[in-house]
Amino acid sequence: MKFLFCENILKPNTVDEAFIEEYACAIKNGFGILFYNFEKKSTTHIKKNDKMETIIYRGWMMKPIEYRKMYNDLLSKNYRLINNPTEFQNCHYLLDSLKFIEKYTPKTIYQKIENKNSINELLERAKIFDGKALMVKDYVKSEKHYWDTACYVENSKDTKKLTETIHNLIELRENDFNKGIVIREFIELKNLAKHSKSNMPLSEEYRLFFYKNELLCVFDYWEEGEYQFEHPHIKAFEQIAKTIESNFFTMDIAKDTNGNFIIIELGDGQVSGIPEKGDKNLIYRAIKER
């Protein structure tokens, strides 16, 4: 097993500074290392392997079309990424995740954005929320640190506010905008703190990593706020994880104000961050032990 890290653009064949700690963990646990040129989306400097070998990417997010290219380039060199392109998209795009988690996550609608009519169609469909509070994101990410202007809408019937929020989100995401807009019912969660910069509410939320559908580890999600709680009972989520068609993924869960845990979303494990306070070695050690 090898790990593929993003390369430092100023120092070829060294790891991107953002992944130095994880790189050290991979080395510590005996994994081989390869580097991917994220800027050029290139595997040029990776030599062909003698036999097929599984590899795990740990790097920056990319769009499914970019992941497919990386997957095929590596496959031609006898390296098979842990998730094929379909498995990657299953957890990277929320709409693809819904077939696995729809019963356990807030009500969600989505729309590919191709022109102004796409937004009008989405606004029409948003009437099903009937005045409830909403959250807006693209197919992958929100702009939650622009909570009041590009993420949260207090009343779904406030069409002007919802329209402005959608346009603000698209503008902020720029070239990173992922294909379409997702609108979700906002669920009141157990409060943890307020973010020190954006003032967005931070809830009791956790990130679970799964490898081959088995739980690897659980992390407190937020860096701010004191988690004065035991980690949640997650047997039910471990059962749900067995139905998810991915070999390496994350599941973010949070506690609502009634004390029940819900699934916020899934993520491909290769591009999901390990929370800042989390012990990054836990993942590498757990994969080694598998």
SULUR-V619049 format. One record per residue. PSI is psi as a letter, one per 40 degrees, with the letter a starting at -180 (* if undefined). OMEGA is omega as a letter, one per 30 degrees, with the letter a starting at -180 (* if undefined). Layout:
((PSI & OMEGA) (PSI & OMEGA))
This chain:
((h & l) (i & l) (i & l) (h & a) (i & l) (h & a) (i & l) (h & a) (d & a) (e & a) (g & a) (i & l) (f & l) (i & a) (i & l) (h & a) (d & a) (e & a) (e & a) (d & a) (d & l) (d & l) (d & l) (d & l) (d & l) (d & l) (d & a) (d & a) (e & l) (e & l) (i & l) (i & a) (h & l) (i & a) (i & a) (h & l) (g & a) (d & a) (d & a) (e & a) (f & a) (i & l) (f & a) (d & a) (e & l) (h & a) (i & l) (h & l) (i & a) (d & l) (i & a) (h & a) (i & l) (i & a) (i & l) (h & l) (h & l) (h & a) (a & a) (i & l) (i & l) (i & l) (i & a) (d & l) (d & l) (d & l) (d & l) (d & l) (d & l) (d & a) (d & a) (d & l) (d & l) (d & a) (d & l) (e & l) (e & l) (f & l) (h & a) (h & l) (i & a) (d & l) (h & l) (i & a) (d & l) (d & l) (d & l) (d & a) (d & l) (d & a) (e & a) (d & l) (h & a) (d & a) (d & l) (d & l) (d & a) (d & a) (e & l) (d & a) (e & a) (d & a) (e & a) (e & a) (i & a) (i & l) (h & a) (h & l) (i & a) (i & a) (h & l) (h & a) (h & a) (d & a) (a & a) (d & a) (d & l) (d & l) (d & l) (d & l) (d & l) (d & l) (d & l) (d & a) (d & a) (e & l) (e & a) (e & a) (e & l) (f & l) (e & a) (i & l) (i & a) (i & l) (i & a) (h & l) (i & l) (a & a) (e & a) (d & a) (i & l) (i & l) (g & a) (e & l) (e & l) (f & a) (d & a) (e & a) (d & a) (e & a) (d & a) (h & l) (h & a) (d & a) (h & a) (e & l) (e & l) (g & a) (d & l) (d & l) (d & a) (d & l) (d & l) (d & a) (d & l) (d & a) (d & l) (d & l) (d & a) (d & a) (d & a) (d & a) (d & l) (b & a) (e & l) (e & l) (h & a) (g & l) (d & a) (i & a) (h & l) (h & l) (h & a) (i & l) (h & l) (h & l) (h & l) (h & a) (i & l) (h & a) (h & l) (d & a) (a & l) (h & l) (h & a) (d & a) (d & a) (e & a) (e & l) (i & l) (h & l) (h & a) (i & l) (g & a) (i & a) (i & l) (h & l) (h & l) (h & l) (h & l) (h & a) (f & l) (e & l) (i & a) (h & l) (d & a) (i & a) (h & l) (i & l) (h & a) (d & a) (i & l) (d & a) (i & a) (i & a) (h & l) (g & a) (f & a) (i & l) (i & l) (i & a) (i & l) (h & a) (e & a) (d & a) (d & a) (d & l) (d & l) (d & l) (d & a) (d & a) (e & a) (e & a) (h & a) (g & l) (i & l) (e & a) (h & a) (i & l) (i & l) (h & l) (h & a) (i & a) (i & a) (h & l) (i & a) (e & l) (e & l) (e & l) (i & l) (h & l) (i & l) (h & l) (d & l) (i & l) (i & l) (i & l) (h & a) (e & a) (d & a) (e & l) (h & a) (i & l) (h & a) (i & a) (d & a) (e & a) (i & l) (h & a) (d & a) (d & a) (d & a) (d & a) (d & l) (d & a) (d & l) (d & l) (d & a) (e & l) (* & *))
